[in-house]
């Protein structure tokens, strides 16, 4: 005789411990749609609680970031070496933006990095020679050439921003821990409504907790 089996209640699904938190939707900072260099330096985002988002953190995410901005095909085949070059230039441009905003002298290494990126791109495909078919023109390494052109475009755009009329509007977001840059409109020093709300809340809290403040 068969014994009826009572089904045990299903346990609630538990996400794996290694699952990464979903990335919050962060709107572009003012000026990003006008200047690729702003979007570039803002491709790493500091979040409350010591968390960071880096859209150039892996070859896959870097490829997507470049492709979304028309700087490379999605199947460009980036490797970590190329991705590291992107992150390095990003930090050098960020240093130049910080120097401009704080009216301090630019670091020579940052200037060299931007100028090198703009001048290392070949103006023409190189002459190659195949043993069977003879001479032909081609890039020495297609993926490397794609990355070099992306670096040159981003570096030139940063130079245009720093030397153009919009440089006076360049500022850093005034809501810690955010580290994004933006083009200021009026007195606004925040890159997003979220950062503005956080800054206002911090000021209100500081007033309430100031010694001598009424309860």
N, C-alpha and C positions, 0 to 999 in steps of 0.2 A: 504493500500500500504506500502510495506516495505521500510524503509528509509535506504539507504546504509550507512554502518558504516566505517569510515576511520580509519584504524589502526594507532595508534600513534607509532612514532619511538621508538624502544627499547632503554632504557637507558643503558649506558655502565655499565658493571658489576663492582661493587665496593667491594673490599674484606672487610670482617667484621673487625671492629676496633680491635677486640681481636685476630686477626690472628697473629701468631708468624712468624717472619722473617725466611726465609729458612736458614738452617745452611750451612755456606760456606764449601766447600771441603778443608780440611786441611790435607796435606800429613803428614805421620809419621815423627817424628824428627829422625835424625840419631842416631841409637842405639836402637830404639824401637823394631825393629824386632829381635834383639839379646837379649834384656832384657825386660821381662814383667814389671819389676818395673819402667822402664822409661815410658812405655806406661801408667802405672797406675798413676804416678804423673802428667802426661800430659793429663789425662782424663778431666781436667778442663782447658779451654783455654780462655785467656783474649784477647779481640778484640779491635781495635781502637774505640773510642767513648764510652768507658765505658761499653761495652757489654761483656757478658760471655757465654760460652757454658760449660755445665757440663754433661758429659756422665754418671755420677752416680747420677744425680739430682733426679731421681724418681726410684721406684722399677722396672718399665718397662725398662727404659734405662739402668739401672745397670744390669739387667738380660741379656739384649742384649749384653752389653759390655763383661760380663763374658763368655757368650756362644760363642761369636766370637773368644775368645782366649782359648777355651777348658777348662775353669775353672768351668763351671756349665752347666747343661742342660737348654735349653731355658725355659722349663716349671718348673723351680725349685721352683716357688712360693715365691719369695722374698717379704718380707714386709719392711716397712719403717725402722724398728729397725735394720734389717740386712743391709740395704742400708746405714744407718747412721754409722754403724760399718766400712763399706768400706770407706766412706768419711773420717772418723776419722783417720784410719790407713794411708790413702793417705796423709793427712796433716802431720802426724808424720814422714813418710818417706821423704816427701818434706823438712821437717826441717833438717833431717839428710843429705840430699843432699846439702842443703844450707850451713850446717856446714862444709862439706867436701870441697866445692868449695871455701869458704871464709877462710878456715883454722882456724875455730873457734871451741871451744869445743862444743860437742854435748849436747843437752838438755837431762837431765836424763829421763824426761817423754817420749821423743821420743825413746830412747833406750829401755825403759821398754815396750813400746807399741809393738815394733818389736819383742823383745824377748818373750813377752807374746803370741803373735800371733803364733810364731814358736813352742811353748811348750804346748799350751793348746789343741792341736788336739789329740784325743785318738788314740793309735796305733792299737786298735782292737775294734770290735763291742762289746757292753756290753751284759751281760747275763740278759735276761728278763724272766718273768714267766707268762704264760697264765693260767687262772683257769681251762680251759677245755683241752687245748692241752699240757700244761706243759712248760718246758724250751725251750727257743730259743734265738738266738743272733740277735741283731738289734741295730741301733743307737737310742738314746733317742729321737731325733728329726731330721728326715732326712734333712730338709731344713737348720736347724742350722748347722748340720755337713757339708753340702756342703759349706756353707759360711765360716765356720771355716777352712776347707781345702783350700779354695781360699785365705783366709787371710794368712794362713801359707805359701802357695806357693809364694805369692807376697812378704811377709816379708823375706823369705829365699833368694829370688832372689835379693832383695835390699841388703841384707847382702853380697851376693856373689859379687855384683857389687862394693860395698864400700870397700871390702877387696881384690879384685882381681886386676890384672894389668891394667884393663880398668878404674880404679878409677882415674888415672892421666888424663884421657881424658874427665872426667865428667865436664861439664860446664853449665852455664845458658845462654839462648839466650840473645844476646846483643842488641836486638832491642825492646825497650819499645813500647807498654805496654805488650809485650809477656812475659809470665812467665814460658815457657817450658824449660825443661832440655834436653841435648843432649850429645852425645859422639863426641868430637871435632875431626875433620880431618884437619891436618895442622893448619892453622891460622883461620879457619872458626869458628865463634862464633854465627852463626845463625842457627835456626832450620829449615828454609825453604827459598826458593828463595824469597818469598814474604817478609819475615822479612829482608832479606839481602837488597832488593831493598829499603825498608822503611828506613833502617839504613843509606844507602848511600845517599838517598835523604835528610835525616835530617842533615847529615854532610855537604852536599853541601849548604843547606839553611843556616846553621850556618856560613859557610865561607862567603856567600854573605852578611849576615846581621851583620857581625862582624865590630865594629867601625874601621874606617880607610880602610875598604875594598873598592876597586875601583868599580864603578858602571858598 
